[in-house]
Amino acid sequence: MAHRVDLVIFDCDGVLIDSEIISARMLVAELARLGVAIDLAYVGRHFLGRSYPTVLKLIRQDFGLILPADFEVQYRQRLLAAFEAGLTVMPGVEPVLRALPRPWCVATSSSEPRARRSLQIAGLADLVGERLFTAGMVANGKPAPDLFLLAAARMGADPARCLVIEDSLNGIRAALAAGMQVWRFTGGSHMADATEPEPEDARPHGRFARFDHFPGLAPELFAEAAR
């Protein structure tokens, strides 16, 4: 650990919950209905870690596509239905959150309603409580640092003493821009084929693929639990 950590900030989708593969497949299918052909790799490169309004803006820019007025509503409804059917908490997450003696919170590019419902489905809503910060709370989403800086300010922590757990390159960029230490979690289903090294501007300080390994990789974070 490069410095003392006073606050751990967890991303949600693809870190606490195994949701990104469901979201990516749903987006690919929904755009295919409109004649736009993309694959999961494209979603991972361009959309992962970004807010839904930003994704819609990029779709319009990249494909010249004017989405139907009801696209967002229908997509969100179908996505939540898919979450109800198949969303799972990431293995080992709940014991880590319960054992972590340092302050922690969640900062996600999802909207607040989607994030809260996702956490309910995964059984983490009560554990997270009000320690949830979402893209709608800031003017600029990831890769801008705004969301992580807001989380640190609300939690009373110095950004330089925060550790961010992220899966997406945009999330890593946001954490670095905020002056925070960031570790990349690579254990989500959407990361199964992610073998390429991170680009220069999105290189994390550490990596791990299983939450049951996390306490051993950062024993100082859990030291207070043993006192």
C-alpha positions as CSV (number, residue, x, y, z in Angstrom):
1,M,0.0,0.0,0.0
2,A,1.6,3.2,-1.2
3,H,0.2,5.3,1.7
4,R,-2.2,5.1,4.6
5,V,-5.8,4.6,3.4
6,D,-8.6,6.3,5.3
7,L,-11.4,5.5,2.9
8,V,-12.0,2.7,0.4
9,I,-14.3,3.6,-2.5
10,F,-15.8,0.7,-4.4
11,D,-17.3,0.9,-7.9
12,C,-20.5,-1.1,-8.1
13,D,-21.2,-2.6,-11.5
14,G,-18.5,-5.2,-12.3
15,V,-17.0,-4.9,-8.9
16,L,-19.6,-5.5,-6.2
17,I,-22.1,-7.1,-8.5
18,D,-21.6,-9.1,-11.6
19,S,-23.7,-6.9,-13.8
20,E,-21.6,-5.7,-16.6
21,I,-21.8,-8.8,-18.8
22,I,-25.6,-8.6,-18.5
23,S,-25.7,-4.9,-19.4
24,A,-23.3,-5.4,-22.3
25,R,-25.3,-8.2,-23.8
26,M,-28.5,-6.3,-23.4
27,L,-27.1,-3.2,-25.1
28,V,-25.7,-5.2,-28.0
29,A,-29.1,-6.9,-28.5
30,E,-31.1,-3.6,-28.3
31,L,-28.8,-1.8,-30.8
32,A,-29.0,-4.8,-33.2
33,R,-32.8,-4.3,-33.2
34,L,-32.1,-0.8,-34.6
35,G,-29.6,-2.0,-37.2
36,V,-26.4,-1.2,-35.3
37,A,-23.9,-4.1,-35.1
38,I,-21.4,-4.0,-32.2
39,D,-19.9,-6.7,-30.1
40,L,-19.0,-7.1,-26.4
41,A,-15.5,-6.0,-27.0
42,Y,-16.7,-2.7,-28.5
43,V,-18.9,-2.1,-25.4
44,G,-16.0,-2.8,-23.2
45,R,-13.7,-0.4,-25.0
46,H,-16.1,2.5,-25.4
47,F,-18.9,2.3,-22.9
48,L,-17.7,0.4,-19.8
49,G,-17.6,2.6,-16.7
50,R,-19.6,5.5,-18.3
51,S,-23.0,6.8,-17.4
52,Y,-26.1,5.9,-19.5
53,P,-26.5,9.5,-20.9
54,T,-22.9,9.4,-22.0
55,V,-23.4,6.1,-23.7
56,L,-26.4,7.4,-25.6
57,K,-24.4,10.4,-26.7
58,L,-21.6,8.2,-28.0
59,I,-24.0,6.0,-29.9
60,R,-25.4,9.1,-31.6
61,Q,-21.9,10.4,-32.4
62,D,-20.4,7.1,-33.6
63,F,-23.3,5.8,-35.6
64,G,-25.4,8.8,-36.5
65,L,-28.3,7.1,-34.9
66,I,-31.3,9.0,-33.4
67,L,-32.6,6.7,-30.8
68,P,-36.4,6.3,-30.4
69,A,-37.9,8.4,-27.7
70,D,-38.8,5.4,-25.7
71,F,-35.5,3.6,-26.1
72,E,-34.1,4.5,-22.7
73,V,-37.2,3.6,-20.8
74,Q,-37.6,0.2,-22.6
75,Y,-33.9,-0.6,-22.2
76,R,-33.9,0.1,-18.5
77,Q,-37.0,-2.0,-18.0
78,R,-35.5,-4.9,-19.9
79,L,-32.2,-4.6,-18.1
80,L,-33.8,-4.6,-14.7
81,A,-35.8,-7.7,-15.7
82,A,-32.6,-9.3,-16.7
83,F,-31.0,-8.4,-13.4
84,E,-34.0,-9.9,-11.6
85,A,-33.4,-13.1,-13.4
86,G,-29.6,-13.4,-13.3
87,L,-27.8,-10.7,-11.3
88,T,-25.4,-12.0,-8.6
89,V,-23.2,-10.5,-6.0
90,M,-19.5,-10.9,-6.7
91,P,-18.1,-13.9,-4.8
92,G,-16.5,-12.9,-1.5
93,V,-17.7,-9.3,-1.6
94,E,-20.1,-9.4,1.4
95,P,-17.6,-10.8,3.9
96,V,-15.0,-8.2,2.8
97,L,-17.5,-5.4,3.3
98,R,-18.6,-6.6,6.7
99,A,-15.0,-7.2,7.9
100,L,-13.5,-3.9,6.6
101,P,-12.8,-1.7,9.6
102,R,-12.0,1.4,7.6
103,P,-14.7,3.7,6.2
104,W,-15.9,2.7,2.8
105,C,-18.5,3.7,0.3
106,V,-19.8,3.0,-3.3
107,A,-19.4,5.4,-6.3
108,T,-21.0,4.3,-9.5
109,S,-21.8,5.6,-13.0
110,S,-25.3,4.1,-12.7
111,S,-28.3,6.2,-11.9
112,E,-29.4,6.2,-8.3
113,P,-32.6,4.2,-9.0
114,R,-30.8,1.5,-11.0
115,A,-27.9,1.3,-8.5
116,R,-30.3,1.0,-5.5
117,R,-32.4,-1.7,-7.2
118,S,-29.3,-3.6,-8.3
119,L,-28.0,-3.6,-4.8
120,Q,-31.4,-4.8,-3.5
121,I,-31.4,-7.7,-6.0
122,A,-27.9,-8.6,-5.0
123,G,-28.7,-8.4,-1.3
124,L,-26.3,-5.6,-0.6
125,A,-28.7,-2.6,-0.2
126,D,-28.9,-2.7,3.6
127,L,-25.1,-3.1,3.9
128,V,-24.4,-0.1,1.6
129,G,-27.1,2.1,3.0
130,E,-26.6,5.8,2.4
131,R,-23.0,5.3,1.4
132,L,-23.9,5.4,-2.3
133,F,-22.8,8.1,-4.7
134,T,-24.1,8.1,-8.3
135,A,-23.4,9.8,-11.6
136,G,-26.4,12.1,-11.3
137,M,-24.8,13.8,-8.3
138,V,-22.0,15.4,-10.4
139,A,-21.7,17.4,-13.6
140,N,-19.1,15.2,-15.2
141,G,-19.0,11.4,-15.0
142,K,-16.1,9.1,-15.2
143,P,-13.3,9.4,-16.5
144,A,-13.6,12.9,-14.9
145,P,-12.6,12.7,-11.2
146,D,-15.8,14.5,-10.0
147,L,-17.7,11.5,-8.6
148,F,-14.7,10.2,-6.6
149,L,-13.9,13.6,-5.3
150,L,-17.5,14.0,-4.2
151,A,-17.5,10.7,-2.4
152,A,-14.3,11.6,-0.6
153,A,-15.6,15.0,0.5
154,R,-18.9,13.6,1.7
155,M,-17.1,10.9,3.7
156,G,-14.6,13.4,5.1
157,A,-11.5,11.8,3.5
158,D,-8.4,13.3,1.9
159,P,-8.4,12.1,-1.8
160,A,-4.7,11.2,-1.4
161,R,-5.7,8.8,1.3
162,C,-8.4,7.0,-0.7
163,L,-8.2,3.6,-2.3
164,V,-10.5,3.0,-5.3
165,I,-11.5,-0.5,-6.4
166,E,-12.5,-0.3,-10.1
167,D,-12.9,-2.6,-13.1
168,S,-13.2,-0.2,-16.0
169,L,-10.4,1.8,-17.7
170,N,-12.6,5.0,-17.4
171,G,-13.0,4.3,-13.7
172,I,-9.2,3.9,-13.3
173,R,-8.7,7.2,-15.2
174,A,-11.2,8.9,-12.9
175,A,-9.4,7.7,-9.7
176,L,-6.0,8.7,-11.0
177,A,-7.3,12.1,-12.0
178,A,-8.7,12.5,-8.4
179,G,-5.2,11.8,-7.0
180,M,-6.3,8.5,-5.5
181,Q,-4.7,5.1,-5.4
182,V,-6.6,2.6,-7.5
183,W,-6.6,-1.2,-7.8
184,R,-8.3,-3.0,-10.7
185,F,-10.7,-5.8,-10.0
186,T,-10.6,-8.3,-12.8
187,G,-12.9,-11.1,-11.6
188,G,-16.1,-10.1,-13.2
189,S,-17.6,-12.2,-16.0
190,H,-17.1,-9.3,-18.5
191,M,-13.3,-9.5,-17.8
192,A,-12.9,-13.1,-18.9
193,D,-11.2,-12.1,-22.2
194,A,-9.5,-8.9,-20.9
195,T,-5.9,-9.9,-21.5
196,E,-4.5,-6.7,-23.0
197,P,-2.4,-4.5,-20.7
198,E,-4.0,-1.2,-19.6
199,P,-3.0,1.9,-21.6
200,E,-0.5,4.3,-20.2
201,D,-3.2,6.7,-18.9
202,A,-5.2,4.0,-17.1
203,R,-2.6,1.9,-15.2
204,P,-3.7,0.8,-11.7
205,H,-1.5,0.6,-8.7
206,G,-2.6,-3.0,-8.1
207,R,-4.8,-5.8,-9.4
208,F,-6.8,-8.7,-8.0
209,A,-9.3,-11.1,-9.3
210,R,-10.9,-12.6,-6.2
211,F,-12.3,-10.8,-3.2
212,D,-11.3,-13.6,-0.9
213,H,-7.7,-12.6,-1.8
214,F,-8.2,-8.9,-1.0
215,P,-7.6,-9.0,2.8
216,G,-4.3,-10.8,2.2
217,L,-3.2,-8.3,-0.4
218,A,-4.0,-5.3,1.8
219,P,-3.6,-6.6,5.4
220,E,-3.1,-3.1,6.8
221,L,-6.7,-2.3,5.8
222,F,-8.0,-5.1,8.0
223,A,-5.5,-4.7,10.8
224,E,-7.9,-2.9,13.1
225,A,-10.2,-5.8,13.0
226,A,-7.7,-7.9,14.8
227,R,-7.1,-5.5,17.6
